[in-house]
């Protein structure tokens, strides 16, 4: 399977702007700029998209891991915060709130660790990944 996205940038790094489009058209010439990346401008930015990708990938992997262990999650909600510093992305922080009936803390912790280490986006990162979770049984 292959998926693609297109980025177009016009102008200088600080004054220019661009747009992003995806094969699925979920992003269709979505604006991004210096302001949307480093300040509070309108549009998206690479770190926001990476955060969405990591949270979504982690939730899906966790759902598969839980299913293999005989559990079906009622809900998995993950907020991903990407930390960008001058040296690059230094952390992806996943804050998970989960509802999974019948699972104990030890089983859930093992499933979370598996998902953290084995979701494809986690494997792509060369940075610290931190996962905090709340389990509502």
Secondary structure, DSSP 8 states (H G I E B T S, - for coil): ----EEEEEES-TTT-EEEEEETTSSSSSEEEEHHHHHSS-SSB-HHHHHHHHHHHHHHHHHHHHHHHTT--EEEEEEEEEEEEETTEEEEEEEEEEEEETT--HHHHHHHHHHHHHHSHHHHH--SEEEEEEEEE-
